Amino acid sequence: MSRLRFPLRSALRDDVEDEVLHRIWQEIDARFPGRAPRRRTWSAPAVAVVVAGVLGASGVAGIALSSLLRRNEAGPLRLANGAALVAVEAALDGPRGASVALADGSRIELERGARLEPLESSGTTFAAALARGRAVFEVRPGGPRRWTIECGLATVEVVGTRFSCERRPGHLRVNVDRGTVLVRGERVPDRVRRLGAGEVIDILENPPEAAAAPSPAEAVAPAPVRQTAVDSPRAAVAGGPAAWRELARDGRHREAFRALGADGVRREARRLGVRDLLALADVARLSGHPAEAVAPLERILGELSSDPQAPLAAFTLGRIELDALSHPAEARAAFERALALGVPAGLREDAQARLVEACARAGATAAAASAASAYAREYPGGRHARAIEAWLSGR
């Protein structure tokens, strides 16, 4: 075996192309007949032993190891231009917000007046604080770092997704466009909430039910109807048909769902207008009952499809069917309907991309390729291009 001098990092300097690395790995696989090639997730020390021992050529091994060591040494997250990441503040009176492109392919968009302060950065962790304002985070899926965003009223944990945080005095809103995040905090229901694509949570510093405690005189007075509606699901139904609406407007979707009672969503879906049907679907999906959200959305698309909100209903239905219910065929039909009805411009690119994903997951290869071509024509270099490539290849 060739003897390599340590430390390796100081001796190995040459860069290597991915094609060369691929040939090296093929050579390694050839030395172990009967073992199928697999995805390379070995650590740099293990790779050093295998490459040097199997190939027996310190020059070639050194070239491969140089690249592999650099890939495993992620180090602190930096800006795309290599500069260190520092606090970023978007001027309140500026023409637009601030855009932060990061070296790992992630991106942060700050609206005017927002401020983001980095707290910790390493090869496995990135933490930052959103001091104020609204920021949209697009975290590259499959990256080496777990992101943590401190937002005062709660902490958002994520590996790879697209989401936004909006922080105002006494109020935090987290909205997930793609992927999954965990929201943790004392004011979060059950102290932790998992949000999937299309889900929103509003966290209040002083929620309505936590208002000032009643005085002794008030404590013995008959409780008003609204207070009873909050405390008792059965009484909430008796409190009037608007009880669930009031709870939903306060962001208390679980209580709103309980207030509707058994089969309440399906029952209400038979008679409400479009605006209330959308609110009803939100109550169902944001309370953890995505299957219940299908009925009100399908009624919009079946009986009220001429309403301007119908494209949004179709898009929401597609996300529920794909992300929450794992029904790709139904999701495909919903996204196709959303595009045909004229989904709002701000959602059109997402709808076209999600259509590709739905077709691919449903096994409709030709339809997925056709939808991908339509996306590429309409959005050359679009932000979902990499994800679409992965969906088409089955990764």
Contacts in CASP RR format, 6 or more apart in sequence:
PFRMAT RR
TARGET T0000
AUTHOR 0000-0000-0000
METHOD contacts of the structure
MODEL  1
MSRLRFPLRSALRDDVEDEVLHRIWQEIDARFPGRAPRRRTWSAPAVAVV
VAGVLGASGVAGIALSSLLRRNEAGPLRLANGAALVAVEAALDGPRGASV
ALADGSRIELERGARLEPLESSGTTFAAALARGRAVFEVRPGGPRRWTIE
CGLATVEVVGTRFSCERRPGHLRVNVDRGTVLVRGERVPDRVRRLGAGEV
IDILENPPEAAAAPSPAEAVAPAPVRQTAVDSPRAAVAGGPAAWRELARD
GRHREAFRALGADGVRREARRLGVRDLLALADVARLSGHPAEAVAPLERI
LGELSSDPQAPLAAFTLGRIELDALSHPAEARAAFERALALGVPAGLRED
AQARLVEACARAGATAAAASAASAYAREYPGGRHARAIEAWLSGR
1 52 0 8 1.000
1 53 0 8 1.000
1 56 0 8 1.000
2 52 0 8 1.000
2 53 0 8 1.000
2 56 0 8 1.000
2 57 0 8 1.000
2 58 0 8 1.000
2 61 0 8 1.000
3 58 0 8 1.000
4 11 0 8 1.000
4 48 0 8 1.000
4 52 0 8 1.000
4 58 0 8 1.000
4 61 0 8 1.000
4 62 0 8 1.000
5 11 0 8 1.000
8 48 0 8 1.000
8 62 0 8 1.000
8 65 0 8 1.000
8 69 0 8 1.000
9 69 0 8 1.000
11 62 0 8 1.000
12 62 0 8 1.000
12 63 0 8 1.000
12 65 0 8 1.000
12 66 0 8 1.000
12 69 0 8 1.000
13 66 0 8 1.000
14 62 0 8 1.000
14 63 0 8 1.000
14 66 0 8 1.000
15 63 0 8 1.000
15 66 0 8 1.000
15 67 0 8 1.000
16 63 0 8 1.000
16 64 0 8 1.000
16 66 0 8 1.000
16 67 0 8 1.000
20 63 0 8 1.000
20 64 0 8 1.000
21 64 0 8 1.000
21 67 0 8 1.000
21 68 0 8 1.000
24 51 0 8 1.000
24 55 0 8 1.000
24 60 0 8 1.000
24 64 0 8 1.000
25 37 0 8 1.000
25 40 0 8 1.000
26 37 0 8 1.000
27 54 0 8 1.000
27 55 0 8 1.000
28 50 0 8 1.000
28 51 0 8 1.000
28 54 0 8 1.000
28 55 0 8 1.000
29 35 0 8 1.000
29 37 0 8 1.000
31 54 0 8 1.000
40 47 0 8 1.000
42 50 0 8 1.000
43 72 0 8 1.000
44 65 0 8 1.000
44 68 0 8 1.000
44 69 0 8 1.000
44 72 0 8 1.000
47 64 0 8 1.000
47 65 0 8 1.000
47 68 0 8 1.000
48 61 0 8 1.000
48 65 0 8 1.000
51 60 0 8 1.000
51 61 0 8 1.000
51 62 0 8 1.000
51 64 0 8 1.000
51 65 0 8 1.000
52 58 0 8 1.000
52 61 0 8 1.000
52 62 0 8 1.000
52 65 0 8 1.000
53 61 0 8 1.000
55 61 0 8 1.000
73 123 0 8 1.000
74 104 0 8 1.000
74 122 0 8 1.000
74 123 0 8 1.000
74 124 0 8 1.000
74 144 0 8 1.000
74 145 0 8 1.000
75 121 0 8 1.000
75 122 0 8 1.000
75 123 0 8 1.000
76 84 0 8 1.000
76 85 0 8 1.000
76 121 0 8 1.000
76 122 0 8 1.000
76 123 0 8 1.000
77 85 0 8 1.000
77 102 0 8 1.000
77 103 0 8 1.000
77 104 0 8 1.000
77 121 0 8 1.000
77 123 0 8 1.000
77 126 0 8 1.000
77 145 0 8 1.000
78 84 0 8 1.000
78 85 0 8 1.000
78 102 0 8 1.000
78 103 0 8 1.000
79 85 0 8 1.000
79 100 0 8 1.000
79 101 0 8 1.000
79 102 0 8 1.000
79 103 0 8 1.000
80 101 0 8 1.000
80 102 0 8 1.000
80 103 0 8 1.000
80 105 0 8 1.000
82 103 0 8 1.000
85 100 0 8 1.000
85 102 0 8 1.000
85 118 0 8 1.000
85 121 0 8 1.000
86 118 0 8 1.000
87 115 0 8 1.000
87 116 0 8 1.000
87 117 0 8 1.000
87 118 0 8 1.000
88 98 0 8 1.000
88 100 0 8 1.000
88 108 0 8 1.000
88 110 0 8 1.000
88 115 0 8 1.000
88 116 0 8 1.000
89 98 0 8 1.000
89 110 0 8 1.000
89 113 0 8 1.000
89 114 0 8 1.000
89 115 0 8 1.000
89 116 0 8 1.000
90 96 0 8 1.000
90 97 0 8 1.000
90 98 0 8 1.000
90 110 0 8 1.000
90 111 0 8 1.000
90 112 0 8 1.000
90 113 0 8 1.000
90 114 0 8 1.000
90 115 0 8 1.000
91 97 0 8 1.000
91 112 0 8 1.000
91 113 0 8 1.000
92 112 0 8 1.000
92 113 0 8 1.000
93 112 0 8 1.000
94 112 0 8 1.000
96 112 0 8 1.000
97 109 0 8 1.000
97 110 0 8 1.000
97 111 0 8 1.000
97 112 0 8 1.000
97 113 0 8 1.000
97 114 0 8 1.000
98 109 0 8 1.000
98 110 0 8 1.000
98 114 0 8 1.000
99 107 0 8 1.000
99 108 0 8 1.000
99 109 0 8 1.000
99 110 0 8 1.000
100 107 0 8 1.000
100 108 0 8 1.000
100 109 0 8 1.000
100 110 0 8 1.000
100 116 0 8 1.000
101 107 0 8 1.000
102 108 0 8 1.000
104 140 0 8 1.000
104 143 0 8 1.000
104 144 0 8 1.000
104 145 0 8 1.000
105 140 0 8 1.000
106 137 0 8 1.000
106 138 0 8 1.000
106 139 0 8 1.000
106 140 0 8 1.000
107 137 0 8 1.000
107 138 0 8 1.000
108 116 0 8 1.000
108 135 0 8 1.000
108 136 0 8 1.000
108 137 0 8 1.000
108 138 0 8 1.000
109 135 0 8 1.000
109 136 0 8 1.000
109 138 0 8 1.000
110 116 0 8 1.000
110 133 0 8 1.000
110 134 0 8 1.000
110 135 0 8 1.000
111 133 0 8 1.000
111 134 0 8 1.000
111 135 0 8 1.000
113 132 0 8 1.000
113 133 0 8 1.000
114 130 0 8 1.000
114 132 0 8 1.000
114 133 0 8 1.000
114 134 0 8 1.000
114 135 0 8 1.000
115 130 0 8 1.000
115 131 0 8 1.000
115 132 0 8 1.000
115 133 0 8 1.000
116 128 0 8 1.000
116 129 0 8 1.000
116 130 0 8 1.000
116 131 0 8 1.000
116 135 0 8 1.000
117 128 0 8 1.000
117 129 0 8 1.000
117 131 0 8 1.000
118 126 0 8 1.000
118 127 0 8 1.000
118 128 0 8 1.000
119 127 0 8 1.000
119 128 0 8 1.000
119 129 0 8 1.000
119 150 0 8 1.000
120 126 0 8 1.000
120 127 0 8 1.000
121 127 0 8 1.000
122 145 0 8 1.000
123 144 0 8 1.000
123 145 0 8 1.000
124 144 0 8 1.000
124 145 0 8 1.000
124 146 0 8 1.000
125 145 0 8 1.000
125 146 0 8 1.000
125 148 0 8 1.000
126 145 0 8 1.000
126 146 0 8 1.000
126 147 0 8 1.000
126 148 0 8 1.000
127 147 0 8 1.000
127 148 0 8 1.000
127 149 0 8 1.000
127 150 0 8 1.000
128 147 0 8 1.000
128 148 0 8 1.000
128 149 0 8 1.000
128 150 0 8 1.000
129 149 0 8 1.000
129 150 0 8 1.000
129 151 0 8 1.000
129 152 0 8 1.000
130 149 0 8 1.000
130 150 0 8 1.000
130 151 0 8 1.000
130 165 0 8 1.000
130 167 0 8 1.000
131 167 0 8 1.000
132 167 0 8 1.000
132 168 0 8 1.000
133 166 0 8 1.000
133 167 0 8 1.000
133 168 0 8 1.000
134 164 0 8 1.000
134 165 0 8 1.000
134 166 0 8 1.000
134 167 0 8 1.000
135 164 0 8 1.000
135 165 0 8 1.000
136 162 0 8 1.000
136 163 0 8 1.000
136 164 0 8 1.000
137 147 0 8 1.000
137 149 0 8 1.000
137 158 0 8 1.000
137 162 0 8 1.000
137 163 0 8 1.000
137 164 0 8 1.000
137 165 0 8 1.000
138 162 0 8 1.000
138 383 0 8 1.000
139 147 0 8 1.000
139 158 0 8 1.000
139 159 0 8 1.000
139 160 0 8 1.000
139 161 0 8 1.000
139 162 0 8 1.000
140 160 0 8 1.000
141 159 0 8 1.000
141 160 0 8 1.000
141 161 0 8 1.000
141 179 0 8 1.000
141 387 0 8 1.000
142 159 0 8 1.000
142 160 0 8 1.000
143 159 0 8 1.000
143 160 0 8 1.000
146 157 0 8 1.000
146 158 0 8 1.000
146 159 0 8 1.000
147 157 0 8 1.000
147 158 0 8 1.000
147 159 0 8 1.000
147 160 0 8 1.000
148 155 0 8 1.000
148 156 0 8 1.000
148 157 0 8 1.000
148 158 0 8 1.000
149 155 0 8 1.000
149 156 0 8 1.000
149 158 0 8 1.000
149 165 0 8 1.000
151 165 0 8 1.000
151 167 0 8 1.000
151 172 0 8 1.000
151 174 0 8 1.000
152 167 0 8 1.000
152 172 0 8 1.000
153 167 0 8 1.000
153 170 0 8 1.000
153 171 0 8 1.000
153 172 0 8 1.000
153 185 0 8 1.000
153 187 0 8 1.000
153 203 0 8 1.000
153 204 0 8 1.000
153 205 0 8 1.000
154 172 0 8 1.000
154 174 0 8 1.000
154 183 0 8 1.000
154 184 0 8 1.000
154 185 0 8 1.000
154 187 0 8 1.000
154 188 0 8 1.000
154 203 0 8 1.000
155 183 0 8 1.000
155 184 0 8 1.000
155 185 0 8 1.000
156 163 0 8 1.000
156 165 0 8 1.000
156 174 0 8 1.000
156 181 0 8 1.000
156 182 0 8 1.000
156 183 0 8 1.000
157 181 0 8 1.000
157 182 0 8 1.000
157 183 0 8 1.000
157 184 0 8 1.000
158 180 0 8 1.000
158 181 0 8 1.000
158 182 0 8 1.000
160 179 0 8 1.000
161 176 0 8 1.000
161 177 0 8 1.000
161 178 0 8 1.000
161 179 0 8 1.000
161 180 0 8 1.000
161 181 0 8 1.000
162 176 0 8 1.000
162 177 0 8 1.000
162 178 0 8 1.000
162 179 0 8 1.000
163 174 0 8 1.000
163 175 0 8 1.000
163 176 0 8 1.000
163 177 0 8 1.000
163 178 0 8 1.000
163 179 0 8 1.000
163 181 0 8 1.000
163 195 0 8 1.000
164 173 0 8 1.000
164 174 0 8 1.000
164 175 0 8 1.000
164 177 0 8 1.000
165 172 0 8 1.000
165 173 0 8 1.000
165 174 0 8 1.000
166 172 0 8 1.000
166 173 0 8 1.000
166 175 0 8 1.000
170 204 0 8 1.000
170 205 0 8 1.000
170 206 0 8 1.000
171 202 0 8 1.000
171 203 0 8 1.000
171 204 0 8 1.000
171 205 0 8 1.000
172 202 0 8 1.000
172 203 0 8 1.000
173 200 0 8 1.000
173 201 0 8 1.000
173 202 0 8 1.000
173 203 0 8 1.000
174 181 0 8 1.000
174 183 0 8 1.000
174 195 0 8 1.000
174 200 0 8 1.000
174 201 0 8 1.000
174 203 0 8 1.000
175 198 0 8 1.000
175 199 0 8 1.000
175 200 0 8 1.000
176 195 0 8 1.000
176 196 0 8 1.000
176 197 0 8 1.000
176 198 0 8 1.000
176 199 0 8 1.000
176 200 0 8 1.000
177 197 0 8 1.000
177 198 0 8 1.000
177 350 0 8 1.000
178 197 0 8 1.000
178 350 0 8 1.000
179 196 0 8 1.000
179 197 0 8 1.000
179 323 0 8 1.000
180 194 0 8 1.000
180 195 0 8 1.000
180 196 0 8 1.000
180 197 0 8 1.000
181 194 0 8 1.000
181 195 0 8 1.000
181 196 0 8 1.000
182 192 0 8 1.000
182 193 0 8 1.000
182 194 0 8 1.000
182 195 0 8 1.000
183 192 0 8 1.000
183 193 0 8 1.000
183 194 0 8 1.000
183 195 0 8 1.000
183 201 0 8 1.000
183 203 0 8 1.000
184 191 0 8 1.000
184 192 0 8 1.000
184 193 0 8 1.000
185 191 0 8 1.000
185 192 0 8 1.000
185 203 0 8 1.000
187 203 0 8 1.000
187 204 0 8 1.000
187 205 0 8 1.000
187 207 0 8 1.000
188 201 0 8 1.000
188 203 0 8 1.000
189 254 0 8 1.000
193 201 0 8 1.000
195 201 0 8 1.000
196 323 0 8 1.000
196 324 0 8 1.000
197 319 0 8 1.000
197 323 0 8 1.000
198 316 0 8 1.000
198 319 0 8 1.000
198 323 0 8 1.000
199 285 0 8 1.000
199 286 0 8 1.000
200 286 0 8 1.000
201 286 0 8 1.000
202 251 0 8 1.000
207 250 0 8 1.000
207 252 0 8 1.000
208 230 0 8 1.000
208 250 0 8 1.000
208 252 0 8 1.000
209 230 0 8 1.000
209 252 0 8 1.000
223 231 0 8 1.000
225 239 0 8 1.000
225 240 0 8 1.000
226 243 0 8 1.000
226 246 0 8 1.000
228 235 0 8 1.000
228 236 0 8 1.000
228 239 0 8 1.000
229 235 0 8 1.000
229 236 0 8 1.000
229 239 0 8 1.000
229 240 0 8 1.000
229 243 0 8 1.000
229 246 0 8 1.000
229 247 0 8 1.000
229 259 0 8 1.000
230 236 0 8 1.000
230 247 0 8 1.000
230 252 0 8 1.000
230 255 0 8 1.000
233 255 0 8 1.000
233 258 0 8 1.000
233 259 0 8 1.000
233 261 0 8 1.000
236 243 0 8 1.000
236 244 0 8 1.000
236 247 0 8 1.000
236 255 0 8 1.000
236 258 0 8 1.000
236 259 0 8 1.000
237 243 0 8 1.000
237 259 0 8 1.000
237 260 0 8 1.000
237 261 0 8 1.000
243 259 0 8 1.000
244 256 0 8 1.000
244 257 0 8 1.000
244 259 0 8 1.000
244 260 0 8 1.000
244 268 0 8 1.000
244 283 0 8 1.000
245 256 0 8 1.000
245 276 0 8 1.000
245 279 0 8 1.000
247 253 0 8 1.000
247 255 0 8 1.000
247 256 0 8 1.000
247 259 0 8 1.000
248 256 0 8 1.000
248 279 0 8 1.000
248 282 0 8 1.000
248 283 0 8 1.000
251 286 0 8 1.000
253 282 0 8 1.000
253 283 0 8 1.000
253 286 0 8 1.000
253 287 0 8 1.000
254 287 0 8 1.000
254 288 0 8 1.000
256 283 0 8 1.000
256 287 0 8 1.000
257 265 0 8 1.000
257 283 0 8 1.000
257 284 0 8 1.000
257 287 0 8 1.000
257 288 0 8 1.000
257 289 0 8 1.000
257 292 0 8 1.000
260 267 0 8 1.000
260 268 0 8 1.000
260 283 0 8 1.000
265 280 0 8 1.000
265 283 0 8 1.000
265 284 0 8 1.000
265 289 0 8 1.000
265 292 0 8 1.000
265 293 0 8 1.000
265 295 0 8 1.000
265 296 0 8 1.000
266 292 0 8 1.000
266 295 0 8 1.000
268 276 0 8 1.000
268 280 0 8 1.000
268 296 0 8 1.000
269 277 0 8 1.000
269 280 0 8 1.000
269 295 0 8 1.000
269 296 0 8 1.000
269 299 0 8 1.000
270 299 0 8 1.000
272 280 0 8 1.000
272 296 0 8 1.000
273 304 0 8 1.000
274 300 0 8 1.000
274 304 0 8 1.000
274 307 0 8 1.000
274 309 0 8 1.000
274 310 0 8 1.000
274 313 0 8 1.000
275 309 0 8 1.000
277 296 0 8 1.000
277 297 0 8 1.000
277 299 0 8 1.000
277 300 0 8 1.000
277 304 0 8 1.000
277 313 0 8 1.000
278 296 0 8 1.000
278 297 0 8 1.000
278 300 0 8 1.000
278 309 0 8 1.000
278 312 0 8 1.000
278 313 0 8 1.000
278 316 0 8 1.000
280 293 0 8 1.000
280 296 0 8 1.000
281 293 0 8 1.000
281 296 0 8 1.000
281 297 0 8 1.000
281 313 0 8 1.000
281 316 0 8 1.000
282 293 0 8 1.000
284 290 0 8 1.000
284 291 0 8 1.000
284 292 0 8 1.000
284 293 0 8 1.000
284 296 0 8 1.000
285 292 0 8 1.000
285 293 0 8 1.000
285 320 0 8 1.000
285 324 0 8 1.000
290 320 0 8 1.000
290 324 0 8 1.000
290 325 0 8 1.000
291 325 0 8 1.000
293 316 0 8 1.000
293 317 0 8 1.000
293 320 0 8 1.000
294 317 0 8 1.000
294 320 0 8 1.000
294 321 0 8 1.000
294 325 0 8 1.000
297 313 0 8 1.000
297 314 0 8 1.000
297 316 0 8 1.000
297 317 0 8 1.000
297 320 0 8 1.000
298 317 0 8 1.000
300 307 0 8 1.000
300 309 0 8 1.000
300 310 0 8 1.000
300 313 0 8 1.000
301 310 0 8 1.000
301 313 0 8 1.000
301 314 0 8 1.000
301 317 0 8 1.000
301 334 0 8 1.000
301 337 0 8 1.000
304 310 0 8 1.000
305 341 0 8 1.000
310 341 0 8 1.000
311 338 0 8 1.000
311 341 0 8 1.000
311 342 0 8 1.000
311 343 0 8 1.000
311 344 0 8 1.000
312 338 0 8 1.000
312 343 0 8 1.000
312 344 0 8 1.000
312 347 0 8 1.000
314 334 0 8 1.000
314 335 0 8 1.000
314 337 0 8 1.000
314 338 0 8 1.000
314 341 0 8 1.000
314 343 0 8 1.000
315 334 0 8 1.000
315 335 0 8 1.000
315 338 0 8 1.000
315 343 0 8 1.000
315 347 0 8 1.000
315 350 0 8 1.000
315 351 0 8 1.000
317 334 0 8 1.000
318 330 0 8 1.000
318 331 0 8 1.000
318 334 0 8 1.000
318 335 0 8 1.000
318 338 0 8 1.000
318 354 0 8 1.000
318 358 0 8 1.000
319 331 0 8 1.000
319 354 0 8 1.000
321 327 0 8 1.000
321 328 0 8 1.000
321 330 0 8 1.000
321 331 0 8 1.000
321 334 0 8 1.000
321 358 0 8 1.000
322 328 0 8 1.000
322 331 0 8 1.000
322 354 0 8 1.000
322 357 0 8 1.000
322 358 0 8 1.000
322 361 0 8 1.000
328 357 0 8 1.000
328 358 0 8 1.000
328 359 0 8 1.000
328 360 0 8 1.000
328 361 0 8 1.000
328 362 0 8 1.000
328 363 0 8 1.000
329 358 0 8 1.000
329 362 0 8 1.000
331 354 0 8 1.000
331 358 0 8 1.000
331 361 0 8 1.000
331 362 0 8 1.000
332 355 0 8 1.000
332 358 0 8 1.000
332 359 0 8 1.000
332 362 0 8 1.000
332 364 0 8 1.000
332 367 0 8 1.000
335 351 0 8 1.000
335 352 0 8 1.000
335 354 0 8 1.000
335 355 0 8 1.000
335 358 0 8 1.000
336 355 0 8 1.000
338 347 0 8 1.000
338 351 0 8 1.000
339 348 0 8 1.000
339 351 0 8 1.000
339 352 0 8 1.000
339 355 0 8 1.000
342 348 0 8 1.000
343 351 0 8 1.000
349 375 0 8 1.000
349 378 0 8 1.000
349 379 0 8 1.000
349 382 0 8 1.000
349 383 0 8 1.000
349 384 0 8 1.000
350 384 0 8 1.000
352 371 0 8 1.000
352 374 0 8 1.000
352 375 0 8 1.000
352 378 0 8 1.000
352 379 0 8 1.000
353 375 0 8 1.000
353 384 0 8 1.000
353 387 0 8 1.000
353 388 0 8 1.000
355 371 0 8 1.000
356 368 0 8 1.000
356 371 0 8 1.000
356 372 0 8 1.000
356 375 0 8 1.000
356 384 0 8 1.000
356 388 0 8 1.000
356 391 0 8 1.000
356 392 0 8 1.000
357 387 0 8 1.000
357 388 0 8 1.000
357 391 0 8 1.000
359 365 0 8 1.000
359 367 0 8 1.000
359 368 0 8 1.000
359 371 0 8 1.000
360 368 0 8 1.000
360 391 0 8 1.000
360 392 0 8 1.000
360 394 0 8 1.000
361 391 0 8 1.000
368 391 0 8 1.000
368 392 0 8 1.000
369 392 0 8 1.000
372 388 0 8 1.000
372 392 0 8 1.000
375 382 0 8 1.000
375 384 0 8 1.000
375 385 0 8 1.000
375 388 0 8 1.000
376 385 0 8 1.000
379 385 0 8 1.000
END
